Amino acid sequence: MDELLEHHHFQPLVGKTVQFKGTSYAMPLSKVIVGEKFIASAKREPFILIFRAPKTGEYMPEGFYECAFEDGPTYQIYVAPTHTPEPEWQDYQAIFN
């Protein structure tokens, strides 16, 4: 994909389930966190995607995944688990600088 992904691509996908192809993991996109540009000439505002799944004894390992959004597009995204202290869920993030 030649298009630079930006937060507005993902805002309408919040709440949609994402299937991480090649795995048994599927979870909703919980939120999009938008930051400020570090320098004025940056090509995009930085943002973070947060995916949330029920906590189990296993974690989806960090890496590149083909992420198919429910009723939407599929993007190749680098996703990593994050420290999630809440006992009921596990968060994963994708960071775009």
N, C-alpha and C positions, 0 to 999 in steps of 0.2 A: 504494500500500500504506500503510495507516494504522498498522500495527504497527511499533514501533521495533525495528530489527534489533539483535541482541546477539550476543556471541561464541558463545553456546550454539547459535544457529541454524546456525553454520558448522562447529563442532567435528566433527560426524559427516560432514562433506563433505570433510575433509582426505584427499587422495589421489585424489579424484574429478576427472575431466576437466571443464573448463569451456569451453563454446563461447561466444565473444564474437560475438554475432549481428551480421550485416552485415560481418563480416571473415572472413579465412581462418584466424584465430588460434584455437587450442584448446590449453589447457595445464592441468596439474593445480593444484589448490589445495595448495600445499606445506605451509603451516602457518598457525596463528592465534596471534598474539602478544597476550596480554592484559596491559593496564596497570592502574594503580590510579586510582581516581577522584581528580581534582584538588580537587574540593570535595565535601563529604558530600551535598549536595543534587542532585548530577548525576544525570541520569535513567538512565545506564548507565556501566559500566566502559569506558574507551576500549580499542580493540583495532585490530590491523592484520591484514589478510589478505595473505599472500605467495603469489603465483602464480609458477611457474618454467617457463621454456621453453628449448629449445636455442637457443644464440646463433647468429644468422644476420646477414646484412648489413643487415637491416631491423628496425625496431622498431614495435610497435603504439603509435600515438600516444596520449597521455593524453586522457581524456575519459569521458563517460558511456557505458556499454555495458549492453546487455541480456545478462546472464550466465546462461546455461542450464547448470546443474549436471547432470552425468551421473546419471540415475535420481533426479533430485531437482527442487528448485524453480528458478525463474528470478527473479533480482533485478536491478533497475536499480542499477548501482554505478559510482562514479567510480574509474577505474583509471589509474595512472601508472607508466611505467617508472622503475626506480631504477638508480643507479650500481651495477653488478655487475662487480667486477674479475675474477672467475673467467672464464677463456676459453671454458668449455664451456656456460655457461647465462646467461640473462638473466632477472632478477627484475622483477616488477611488483607494485605494492602498492595496496591500498585502505585508507584510514584512516577510522576511525569514532571521533569524539570524543564 
